């Protein structure tokens, strides 16, 4: 599955472009779901935007999950605004999370800074397959998993947003952005 957006400013004034591509992933078991490829990336907790199509309200997304009997390694999400780095190769999606992977604001002030990778993989051990997600032109990744709230919706899934930082399009300028999701068997 591929999504591409091409924008050209044909107007008389510069325009501001903000955009996101939303991807929903459904897993067989939440305990066997993970994201691979974000090791070393900076992230912070971020509530989702309120919307008529929201999966979790911003308040629900930021509530801590109650730990289960075998959740020894689970850690609660940090407070919004406190940045940390992912030091493990897999992001386990069993517990609730709502975070954005991006360059911290202090990093963005530098002329050259690191952004999250343009490609990562979602792993589903229950179905023995993974999706490779490749982003082009997007800087930030927003990940959300409902955790124990999944029963509210009846299925086990997560969603990811490829976020575009605010861009200014000058007269007759062109922008190409996209996302490609590729299914692979394990």
CORZI-V702525 format. One record per residue. N is the residue number from 1. SS is DSSP state (hx for helix, st for strand, lp for the rest). D_FIRST is the distance of its C-alpha to the first C-alpha in whole Angstrom. Layout:
# CORZI-V702525
N | SS | D_FIRST
N | SS | D_FIRST
This chain:
# CORZI-V702525
1 | lp | 0
2 | st | 4
3 | st | 7
4 | st | 10
5 | st | 14
6 | st | 17
7 | st | 20
8 | st | 24
9 | lp | 27
10 | lp | 29
11 | lp | 32
12 | lp | 35
13 | lp | 34
14 | lp | 32
15 | st | 29
16 | st | 27
17 | st | 24
18 | lp | 22
19 | lp | 18
20 | st | 16
21 | st | 12
22 | st | 12
23 | st | 10
24 | st | 12
25 | st | 12
26 | st | 15
27 | lp | 17
28 | lp | 20
29 | lp | 23
30 | hx | 23
31 | hx | 25
32 | hx | 23
33 | st | 20
34 | st | 20
35 | st | 18
36 | st | 19
37 | lp | 20
38 | lp | 22
39 | lp | 25
40 | lp | 27
41 | lp | 25
42 | st | 28
43 | st | 27
44 | st | 29
45 | st | 28
46 | lp | 27
47 | lp | 27
48 | lp | 24
49 | lp | 25
50 | lp | 27
51 | lp | 25
52 | lp | 25
53 | lp | 22
54 | lp | 23
55 | lp | 22
56 | lp | 25
57 | lp | 28
58 | hx | 29
59 | hx | 32
60 | hx | 30
61 | hx | 28
62 | hx | 31
63 | lp | 33
64 | lp | 33
65 | lp | 32
66 | lp | 36
67 | lp | 36
68 | lp | 36
69 | lp | 38
70 | lp | 36
71 | lp | 34
72 | lp | 37
73 | lp | 34
74 | lp | 32
75 | lp | 33
76 | lp | 33
77 | lp | 31
78 | lp | 33
79 | lp | 34
80 | lp | 32
81 | lp | 33
82 | lp | 34
83 | lp | 32
84 | st | 32
85 | st | 30
86 | lp | 28
87 | lp | 30
88 | lp | 28
89 | lp | 25
90 | st | 24
91 | st | 23
92 | st | 24
93 | lp | 22
94 | lp | 25
95 | lp | 27
96 | lp | 26
97 | st | 25
98 | st | 24
99 | st | 24
100 | st | 23
101 | st | 23
102 | lp | 24
103 | lp | 27
104 | lp | 30
105 | hx | 32
106 | hx | 35
107 | hx | 33
108 | hx | 31
109 | lp | 35
110 | lp | 35
111 | lp | 34
112 | lp | 32
113 | lp | 30
114 | lp | 27
115 | lp | 24
116 | lp | 21
117 | lp | 19
118 | lp | 16
119 | st | 15
120 | st | 15
121 | st | 14
122 | st | 14
123 | st | 17
124 | st | 18
125 | lp | 21
126 | lp | 21
127 | lp | 19
128 | lp | 19
129 | st | 15
130 | st | 14
131 | st | 10
132 | st | 11
133 | st | 10
134 | st | 11
135 | st | 12
136 | st | 14
137 | lp | 17
138 | lp | 17
139 | lp | 20
140 | st | 20
141 | st | 18
142 | st | 19
143 | st | 19
144 | st | 20
145 | st | 21
146 | lp | 24
147 | hx | 26
148 | hx | 29
149 | hx | 28
150 | hx | 25
151 | hx | 28
152 | hx | 28
153 | lp | 24
154 | lp | 25
155 | lp | 21
156 | lp | 21
157 | st | 18
158 | st | 17
159 | st | 15
160 | st | 15
161 | st | 15
162 | st | 15
163 | st | 18
164 | lp | 19
165 | lp | 23
166 | lp | 25
167 | st | 25
168 | st | 28
169 | st | 27
170 | lp | 31
171 | lp | 32
172 | lp | 29
173 | lp | 27
174 | st | 23
175 | st | 20
176 | st | 17
177 | st | 15
178 | st | 11
179 | st | 8
180 | st | 6
181 | st | 5
182 | st | 7
183 | st | 9
184 | st | 12
185 | st | 16
186 | lp | 19
